[in-house]
Amino acid sequence: MSAMTGHLRELARSTRNGDWNWKPLGGRTLSSATCSELQFWESRSRNWKWVLQCKLSAFTETQVKSGTGAFNESNGAYEGEWIANNKEGLGKKAFTDKSIYMGAWKNNMKEGHGVYTWQDNTKYVGHWKEDKYHGFGLKSWSDGDQFEGCWKEDKKHGKGTYKWSNGDKYDGDWEEDKQHGRGYFIWATGVQYAGNFKENMRNDTMATLSWPNGDKYEGGFKDNMIEGEGRYCHASGDQYLGEWKASQRHGRATYVYQYGGKFIGHFEDDERNGPGIFVWPDGDRFEGHWKHGSRYGSGRFVSKTGEIIPQTWNEAPHSNYAEFMPQKYKDDDEMEVA
């Protein structure tokens, strides 16, 4: 006889007029597991007498199983309600792999609301249809991950939120167990993506990616990478407006600096590479070739008054991110006037 069955028998002897008694015989309290199961069934309009009957009314192999009772099946023991040899209604199944299901049944299958707990403490709480997660439910894994939302035939499908144990979170649309449709992904670092997903990857022509430091990107994504046309606004005030490839600035673009300068030209490998024009805030400009982010080779300086000065540059490579205003003329080892 299980400890719970013993507790219930004590309840049967110590309860009067159907009143609930949490300290049967000698003031001994029920175990937390027993209380938890009793509370579960009580929340579904079943009392301790029903639970006791499920456990003590055992069916034999030859009996027609109808009503309430227990039966040992090949894959585990079932205690609950039956109709014409079928599990139908409410019941508990303790499987041979030590997993447990408590909830609603229909035609021998889990259907309706129920709770399934695995030996490693993975748990699903929600709706079922024909033995599969179907409808709204919460599944929590033993590693700390959890999903709360809509399911269809054992797969995440519809609206739902997945939280990873590392602090990452996705909130949005799902299809066939994959992030698909509109969604929001928030990394544990605070970086946030808002846009469309396709088969678990960020794919959109106009999505938003923002950083805790104030940086923000608005534009295209392809297979998780920034791709296509987009605008990147730096917290410093700099802005890049143009083409991207594999999350790097690549193609035609305009870079506007916080001090008022502007570069219009070609980017490659995330830097100014190829033909381009740099315009100072006062209207003077340089037209020429760029390499590794710097002026390189032949070009010309054009003043705001129209004066043209041919130049040849051999400027040291550097990144243009948040750079200070470049000088119009540099040392001899960097520039030779043609």
Contacts in CASP RR format, 6 or more apart in sequence:
PFRMAT RR
TARGET T0000
AUTHOR 0000-0000-0000
METHOD contacts of the structure
MODEL  1
MSAMTGHLRELARSTRNGDWNWKPLGGRTLSSATCSELQFWESRSRNWKW
VLQCKLSAFTETQVKSGTGAFNESNGAYEGEWIANNKEGLGKKAFTDKSI
YMGAWKNNMKEGHGVYTWQDNTKYVGHWKEDKYHGFGLKSWSDGDQFEGC
WKEDKKHGKGTYKWSNGDKYDGDWEEDKQHGRGYFIWATGVQYAGNFKEN
MRNDTMATLSWPNGDKYEGGFKDNMIEGEGRYCHASGDQYLGEWKASQRH
GRATYVYQYGGKFIGHFEDDERNGPGIFVWPDGDRFEGHWKHGSRYGSGR
FVSKTGEIIPQTWNEAPHSNYAEFMPQKYKDDDEMEVA
2 55 0 8 1.000
3 31 0 8 1.000
3 34 0 8 1.000
4 31 0 8 1.000
4 33 0 8 1.000
4 34 0 8 1.000
4 37 0 8 1.000
4 55 0 8 1.000
5 52 0 8 1.000
5 55 0 8 1.000
5 56 0 8 1.000
7 24 0 8 1.000
7 30 0 8 1.000
7 31 0 8 1.000
7 34 0 8 1.000
8 48 0 8 1.000
8 51 0 8 1.000
8 52 0 8 1.000
8 55 0 8 1.000
9 52 0 8 1.000
10 24 0 8 1.000
10 25 0 8 1.000
10 28 0 8 1.000
11 21 0 8 1.000
11 24 0 8 1.000
11 48 0 8 1.000
11 52 0 8 1.000
12 48 0 8 1.000
12 49 0 8 1.000
12 52 0 8 1.000
13 24 0 8 1.000
13 25 0 8 1.000
14 21 0 8 1.000
14 24 0 8 1.000
14 25 0 8 1.000
15 21 0 8 1.000
15 24 0 8 1.000
15 48 0 8 1.000
18 47 0 8 1.000
18 49 0 8 1.000
20 47 0 8 1.000
20 48 0 8 1.000
22 29 0 8 1.000
22 30 0 8 1.000
22 35 0 8 1.000
23 29 0 8 1.000
24 30 0 8 1.000
30 38 0 8 1.000
37 51 0 8 1.000
37 92 0 8 1.000
37 102 0 8 1.000
38 48 0 8 1.000
38 51 0 8 1.000
40 102 0 8 1.000
40 115 0 8 1.000
41 47 0 8 1.000
41 50 0 8 1.000
41 51 0 8 1.000
41 90 0 8 1.000
41 102 0 8 1.000
42 48 0 8 1.000
44 90 0 8 1.000
44 103 0 8 1.000
46 90 0 8 1.000
50 68 0 8 1.000
53 68 0 8 1.000
53 69 0 8 1.000
54 68 0 8 1.000
54 69 0 8 1.000
54 70 0 8 1.000
54 79 0 8 1.000
54 80 0 8 1.000
54 81 0 8 1.000
54 91 0 8 1.000
54 92 0 8 1.000
55 69 0 8 1.000
55 70 0 8 1.000
55 79 0 8 1.000
56 69 0 8 1.000
56 70 0 8 1.000
57 68 0 8 1.000
57 69 0 8 1.000
57 70 0 8 1.000
58 69 0 8 1.000
58 70 0 8 1.000
58 71 0 8 1.000
59 65 0 8 1.000
59 69 0 8 1.000
59 70 0 8 1.000
59 71 0 8 1.000
59 82 0 8 1.000
64 84 0 8 1.000
64 85 0 8 1.000
65 71 0 8 1.000
65 82 0 8 1.000
65 84 0 8 1.000
65 85 0 8 1.000
65 86 0 8 1.000
66 82 0 8 1.000
66 83 0 8 1.000
66 84 0 8 1.000
66 85 0 8 1.000
67 81 0 8 1.000
67 82 0 8 1.000
67 83 0 8 1.000
68 80 0 8 1.000
68 81 0 8 1.000
68 82 0 8 1.000
69 79 0 8 1.000
69 80 0 8 1.000
69 81 0 8 1.000
69 82 0 8 1.000
70 77 0 8 1.000
70 78 0 8 1.000
70 79 0 8 1.000
70 80 0 8 1.000
71 77 0 8 1.000
71 78 0 8 1.000
71 82 0 8 1.000
72 78 0 8 1.000
75 95 0 8 1.000
75 96 0 8 1.000
76 93 0 8 1.000
76 94 0 8 1.000
76 95 0 8 1.000
76 96 0 8 1.000
77 93 0 8 1.000
77 94 0 8 1.000
78 87 0 8 1.000
78 91 0 8 1.000
78 92 0 8 1.000
78 93 0 8 1.000
78 94 0 8 1.000
79 91 0 8 1.000
79 92 0 8 1.000
80 87 0 8 1.000
80 89 0 8 1.000
80 90 0 8 1.000
80 91 0 8 1.000
80 92 0 8 1.000
81 87 0 8 1.000
81 88 0 8 1.000
81 89 0 8 1.000
81 90 0 8 1.000
81 91 0 8 1.000
81 105 0 8 1.000
82 88 0 8 1.000
83 89 0 8 1.000
86 107 0 8 1.000
86 108 0 8 1.000
87 93 0 8 1.000
87 105 0 8 1.000
87 107 0 8 1.000
87 108 0 8 1.000
87 109 0 8 1.000
88 105 0 8 1.000
88 106 0 8 1.000
88 107 0 8 1.000
88 108 0 8 1.000
89 104 0 8 1.000
89 105 0 8 1.000
89 106 0 8 1.000
90 103 0 8 1.000
90 104 0 8 1.000
90 105 0 8 1.000
91 102 0 8 1.000
91 103 0 8 1.000
91 104 0 8 1.000
91 105 0 8 1.000
92 100 0 8 1.000
92 101 0 8 1.000
92 102 0 8 1.000
92 103 0 8 1.000
93 100 0 8 1.000
93 101 0 8 1.000
93 102 0 8 1.000
94 100 0 8 1.000
95 101 0 8 1.000
97 119 0 8 1.000
98 119 0 8 1.000
99 116 0 8 1.000
99 117 0 8 1.000
99 118 0 8 1.000
99 119 0 8 1.000
100 116 0 8 1.000
100 117 0 8 1.000
101 110 0 8 1.000
101 114 0 8 1.000
101 115 0 8 1.000
101 116 0 8 1.000
101 117 0 8 1.000
102 114 0 8 1.000
102 115 0 8 1.000
103 110 0 8 1.000
103 112 0 8 1.000
103 113 0 8 1.000
103 114 0 8 1.000
103 115 0 8 1.000
104 110 0 8 1.000
104 111 0 8 1.000
104 112 0 8 1.000
104 113 0 8 1.000
104 114 0 8 1.000
104 128 0 8 1.000
105 111 0 8 1.000
106 112 0 8 1.000
109 128 0 8 1.000
109 130 0 8 1.000
109 131 0 8 1.000
110 116 0 8 1.000
110 128 0 8 1.000
110 131 0 8 1.000
111 128 0 8 1.000
111 129 0 8 1.000
111 130 0 8 1.000
111 131 0 8 1.000
112 127 0 8 1.000
112 128 0 8 1.000
112 129 0 8 1.000
113 126 0 8 1.000
113 127 0 8 1.000
113 128 0 8 1.000
114 125 0 8 1.000
114 126 0 8 1.000
114 127 0 8 1.000
114 128 0 8 1.000
115 123 0 8 1.000
115 124 0 8 1.000
115 125 0 8 1.000
115 126 0 8 1.000
116 123 0 8 1.000
116 124 0 8 1.000
117 123 0 8 1.000
118 142 0 8 1.000
120 142 0 8 1.000
121 142 0 8 1.000
122 139 0 8 1.000
122 140 0 8 1.000
122 141 0 8 1.000
122 142 0 8 1.000
123 139 0 8 1.000
123 140 0 8 1.000
124 133 0 8 1.000
124 137 0 8 1.000
124 138 0 8 1.000
124 139 0 8 1.000
125 137 0 8 1.000
125 138 0 8 1.000
125 139 0 8 1.000
126 133 0 8 1.000
126 135 0 8 1.000
126 136 0 8 1.000
126 137 0 8 1.000
126 138 0 8 1.000
127 133 0 8 1.000
127 134 0 8 1.000
127 135 0 8 1.000
127 136 0 8 1.000
127 137 0 8 1.000
127 151 0 8 1.000
128 134 0 8 1.000
129 135 0 8 1.000
129 153 0 8 1.000
132 151 0 8 1.000
132 153 0 8 1.000
132 154 0 8 1.000
133 139 0 8 1.000
133 151 0 8 1.000
133 153 0 8 1.000
133 154 0 8 1.000
133 155 0 8 1.000
134 151 0 8 1.000
134 152 0 8 1.000
134 153 0 8 1.000
134 154 0 8 1.000
135 150 0 8 1.000
135 151 0 8 1.000
135 152 0 8 1.000
136 149 0 8 1.000
136 150 0 8 1.000
136 151 0 8 1.000
137 148 0 8 1.000
137 149 0 8 1.000
137 150 0 8 1.000
137 151 0 8 1.000
138 146 0 8 1.000
138 147 0 8 1.000
138 148 0 8 1.000
138 149 0 8 1.000
139 146 0 8 1.000
139 147 0 8 1.000
139 148 0 8 1.000
140 146 0 8 1.000
143 165 0 8 1.000
144 165 0 8 1.000
145 162 0 8 1.000
145 163 0 8 1.000
145 164 0 8 1.000
145 165 0 8 1.000
146 162 0 8 1.000
146 163 0 8 1.000
147 156 0 8 1.000
147 160 0 8 1.000
147 161 0 8 1.000
147 162 0 8 1.000
147 163 0 8 1.000
148 160 0 8 1.000
148 161 0 8 1.000
149 156 0 8 1.000
149 158 0 8 1.000
149 159 0 8 1.000
149 160 0 8 1.000
149 161 0 8 1.000
150 156 0 8 1.000
150 157 0 8 1.000
150 158 0 8 1.000
150 159 0 8 1.000
150 160 0 8 1.000
150 174 0 8 1.000
151 157 0 8 1.000
152 158 0 8 1.000
155 174 0 8 1.000
155 176 0 8 1.000
155 177 0 8 1.000
156 162 0 8 1.000
156 174 0 8 1.000
156 177 0 8 1.000
156 178 0 8 1.000
157 174 0 8 1.000
157 175 0 8 1.000
157 176 0 8 1.000
157 177 0 8 1.000
158 173 0 8 1.000
158 174 0 8 1.000
158 175 0 8 1.000
159 172 0 8 1.000
159 173 0 8 1.000
159 174 0 8 1.000
160 171 0 8 1.000
160 172 0 8 1.000
160 173 0 8 1.000
160 174 0 8 1.000
161 169 0 8 1.000
161 170 0 8 1.000
161 171 0 8 1.000
161 172 0 8 1.000
162 169 0 8 1.000
162 170 0 8 1.000
162 171 0 8 1.000
163 169 0 8 1.000
166 188 0 8 1.000
167 187 0 8 1.000
167 188 0 8 1.000
168 185 0 8 1.000
168 186 0 8 1.000
168 187 0 8 1.000
168 188 0 8 1.000
169 185 0 8 1.000
169 186 0 8 1.000
170 179 0 8 1.000
170 183 0 8 1.000
170 184 0 8 1.000
170 185 0 8 1.000
170 186 0 8 1.000
171 183 0 8 1.000
171 184 0 8 1.000
171 186 0 8 1.000
172 179 0 8 1.000
172 181 0 8 1.000
172 182 0 8 1.000
172 183 0 8 1.000
172 184 0 8 1.000
173 179 0 8 1.000
173 180 0 8 1.000
173 181 0 8 1.000
173 182 0 8 1.000
173 183 0 8 1.000
173 197 0 8 1.000
174 180 0 8 1.000
175 181 0 8 1.000
178 197 0 8 1.000
178 199 0 8 1.000
178 200 0 8 1.000
179 185 0 8 1.000
179 197 0 8 1.000
179 199 0 8 1.000
179 200 0 8 1.000
179 201 0 8 1.000
180 197 0 8 1.000
180 198 0 8 1.000
180 199 0 8 1.000
180 200 0 8 1.000
181 196 0 8 1.000
181 197 0 8 1.000
181 198 0 8 1.000
182 195 0 8 1.000
182 196 0 8 1.000
182 197 0 8 1.000
183 194 0 8 1.000
183 195 0 8 1.000
183 196 0 8 1.000
183 197 0 8 1.000
184 192 0 8 1.000
184 193 0 8 1.000
184 194 0 8 1.000
184 195 0 8 1.000
185 192 0 8 1.000
185 193 0 8 1.000
185 202 0 8 1.000
186 192 0 8 1.000
186 193 0 8 1.000
189 212 0 8 1.000
190 211 0 8 1.000
190 212 0 8 1.000
191 209 0 8 1.000
191 210 0 8 1.000
191 211 0 8 1.000
191 212 0 8 1.000
192 208 0 8 1.000
192 209 0 8 1.000
192 210 0 8 1.000
193 202 0 8 1.000
193 207 0 8 1.000
193 208 0 8 1.000
193 209 0 8 1.000
194 207 0 8 1.000
194 208 0 8 1.000
195 202 0 8 1.000
195 204 0 8 1.000
195 207 0 8 1.000
195 208 0 8 1.000
195 221 0 8 1.000
196 202 0 8 1.000
196 203 0 8 1.000
196 204 0 8 1.000
196 207 0 8 1.000
197 203 0 8 1.000
201 223 0 8 1.000
201 224 0 8 1.000
202 221 0 8 1.000
202 223 0 8 1.000
202 224 0 8 1.000
203 221 0 8 1.000
203 222 0 8 1.000
203 223 0 8 1.000
204 219 0 8 1.000
204 220 0 8 1.000
204 221 0 8 1.000
205 219 0 8 1.000
205 220 0 8 1.000
206 218 0 8 1.000
206 219 0 8 1.000
206 220 0 8 1.000
207 218 0 8 1.000
207 219 0 8 1.000
207 220 0 8 1.000
207 221 0 8 1.000
208 216 0 8 1.000
208 217 0 8 1.000
208 218 0 8 1.000
208 219 0 8 1.000
209 216 0 8 1.000
209 217 0 8 1.000
209 218 0 8 1.000
209 226 0 8 1.000
210 216 0 8 1.000
210 217 0 8 1.000
211 235 0 8 1.000
213 235 0 8 1.000
214 235 0 8 1.000
215 232 0 8 1.000
215 233 0 8 1.000
215 234 0 8 1.000
215 235 0 8 1.000
216 232 0 8 1.000
216 233 0 8 1.000
217 226 0 8 1.000
217 230 0 8 1.000
217 231 0 8 1.000
217 232 0 8 1.000
217 233 0 8 1.000
218 230 0 8 1.000
218 231 0 8 1.000
218 233 0 8 1.000
219 226 0 8 1.000
219 228 0 8 1.000
219 229 0 8 1.000
219 230 0 8 1.000
219 231 0 8 1.000
220 226 0 8 1.000
220 227 0 8 1.000
220 228 0 8 1.000
220 229 0 8 1.000
220 230 0 8 1.000
220 244 0 8 1.000
221 227 0 8 1.000
222 228 0 8 1.000
225 246 0 8 1.000
225 247 0 8 1.000
226 244 0 8 1.000
226 246 0 8 1.000
226 247 0 8 1.000
226 248 0 8 1.000
227 244 0 8 1.000
227 245 0 8 1.000
227 246 0 8 1.000
227 247 0 8 1.000
228 243 0 8 1.000
228 244 0 8 1.000
228 245 0 8 1.000
229 242 0 8 1.000
229 243 0 8 1.000
229 244 0 8 1.000
230 240 0 8 1.000
230 241 0 8 1.000
230 242 0 8 1.000
230 243 0 8 1.000
230 244 0 8 1.000
231 239 0 8 1.000
231 240 0 8 1.000
231 241 0 8 1.000
231 242 0 8 1.000
232 239 0 8 1.000
232 240 0 8 1.000
232 249 0 8 1.000
233 239 0 8 1.000
234 258 0 8 1.000
234 321 0 8 1.000
234 322 0 8 1.000
236 258 0 8 1.000
236 322 0 8 1.000
237 258 0 8 1.000
238 255 0 8 1.000
238 256 0 8 1.000
238 257 0 8 1.000
238 258 0 8 1.000
238 321 0 8 1.000
238 322 0 8 1.000
239 255 0 8 1.000
239 256 0 8 1.000
240 249 0 8 1.000
240 253 0 8 1.000
240 254 0 8 1.000
240 255 0 8 1.000
241 253 0 8 1.000
241 254 0 8 1.000
241 255 0 8 1.000
241 256 0 8 1.000
242 249 0 8 1.000
242 251 0 8 1.000
242 252 0 8 1.000
242 253 0 8 1.000
242 254 0 8 1.000
243 249 0 8 1.000
243 250 0 8 1.000
243 251 0 8 1.000
243 252 0 8 1.000
243 253 0 8 1.000
243 267 0 8 1.000
244 250 0 8 1.000
245 251 0 8 1.000
248 269 0 8 1.000
248 270 0 8 1.000
249 267 0 8 1.000
249 270 0 8 1.000
249 271 0 8 1.000
250 267 0 8 1.000
250 268 0 8 1.000
250 269 0 8 1.000
250 270 0 8 1.000
251 266 0 8 1.000
251 267 0 8 1.000
251 268 0 8 1.000
252 265 0 8 1.000
252 266 0 8 1.000
252 267 0 8 1.000
253 264 0 8 1.000
253 265 0 8 1.000
253 266 0 8 1.000
253 267 0 8 1.000
254 262 0 8 1.000
254 263 0 8 1.000
254 264 0 8 1.000
254 265 0 8 1.000
255 262 0 8 1.000
255 263 0 8 1.000
255 272 0 8 1.000
255 320 0 8 1.000
256 262 0 8 1.000
257 263 0 8 1.000
257 323 0 8 1.000
257 325 0 8 1.000
258 322 0 8 1.000
259 281 0 8 1.000
259 324 0 8 1.000
259 325 0 8 1.000
260 281 0 8 1.000
261 278 0 8 1.000
261 279 0 8 1.000
261 280 0 8 1.000
261 281 0 8 1.000
261 325 0 8 1.000
262 278 0 8 1.000
262 279 0 8 1.000
263 272 0 8 1.000
263 276 0 8 1.000
263 277 0 8 1.000
263 278 0 8 1.000
263 279 0 8 1.000
263 320 0 8 1.000
264 276 0 8 1.000
264 277 0 8 1.000
264 279 0 8 1.000
265 272 0 8 1.000
265 274 0 8 1.000
265 275 0 8 1.000
265 276 0 8 1.000
265 277 0 8 1.000
266 272 0 8 1.000
266 273 0 8 1.000
266 274 0 8 1.000
266 275 0 8 1.000
266 276 0 8 1.000
266 290 0 8 1.000
267 273 0 8 1.000
268 274 0 8 1.000
271 292 0 8 1.000
271 293 0 8 1.000
271 317 0 8 1.000
271 319 0 8 1.000
271 320 0 8 1.000
272 290 0 8 1.000
272 293 0 8 1.000
272 294 0 8 1.000
272 320 0 8 1.000
273 290 0 8 1.000
273 291 0 8 1.000
273 292 0 8 1.000
273 293 0 8 1.000
274 289 0 8 1.000
274 290 0 8 1.000
274 291 0 8 1.000
275 288 0 8 1.000
275 289 0 8 1.000
275 290 0 8 1.000
276 287 0 8 1.000
276 288 0 8 1.000
276 289 0 8 1.000
276 290 0 8 1.000
277 285 0 8 1.000
277 286 0 8 1.000
277 287 0 8 1.000
277 288 0 8 1.000
278 285 0 8 1.000
278 286 0 8 1.000
278 295 0 8 1.000
278 326 0 8 1.000
279 285 0 8 1.000
280 325 0 8 1.000
280 328 0 8 1.000
281 325 0 8 1.000
282 304 0 8 1.000
283 304 0 8 1.000
284 301 0 8 1.000
284 302 0 8 1.000
284 303 0 8 1.000
284 304 0 8 1.000
284 328 0 8 1.000
285 301 0 8 1.000
285 302 0 8 1.000
286 295 0 8 1.000
286 299 0 8 1.000
286 300 0 8 1.000
286 301 0 8 1.000
286 302 0 8 1.000
286 311 0 8 1.000
286 328 0 8 1.000
287 299 0 8 1.000
287 300 0 8 1.000
287 302 0 8 1.000
288 295 0 8 1.000
288 297 0 8 1.000
288 298 0 8 1.000
288 299 0 8 1.000
288 300 0 8 1.000
289 295 0 8 1.000
289 296 0 8 1.000
289 297 0 8 1.000
289 298 0 8 1.000
289 299 0 8 1.000
290 296 0 8 1.000
291 297 0 8 1.000
291 317 0 8 1.000
292 317 0 8 1.000
292 318 0 8 1.000
293 317 0 8 1.000
293 318 0 8 1.000
293 319 0 8 1.000
293 320 0 8 1.000
294 313 0 8 1.000
294 315 0 8 1.000
294 316 0 8 1.000
294 317 0 8 1.000
294 318 0 8 1.000
295 313 0 8 1.000
295 315 0 8 1.000
296 313 0 8 1.000
296 314 0 8 1.000
296 315 0 8 1.000
297 312 0 8 1.000
297 313 0 8 1.000
297 314 0 8 1.000
298 310 0 8 1.000
298 311 0 8 1.000
298 312 0 8 1.000
298 338 0 8 1.000
299 310 0 8 1.000
299 311 0 8 1.000
299 312 0 8 1.000
299 313 0 8 1.000
300 308 0 8 1.000
300 309 0 8 1.000
300 310 0 8 1.000
300 311 0 8 1.000
301 308 0 8 1.000
301 309 0 8 1.000
301 311 0 8 1.000
301 328 0 8 1.000
302 308 0 8 1.000
302 309 0 8 1.000
303 309 0 8 1.000
309 337 0 8 1.000
310 337 0 8 1.000
310 338 0 8 1.000
311 335 0 8 1.000
311 336 0 8 1.000
311 337 0 8 1.000
311 338 0 8 1.000
312 335 0 8 1.000
312 336 0 8 1.000
312 337 0 8 1.000
312 338 0 8 1.000
313 330 0 8 1.000
313 334 0 8 1.000
313 335 0 8 1.000
314 333 0 8 1.000
314 334 0 8 1.000
314 335 0 8 1.000
314 336 0 8 1.000
315 330 0 8 1.000
315 334 0 8 1.000
315 335 0 8 1.000
316 334 0 8 1.000
329 335 0 8 1.000
END
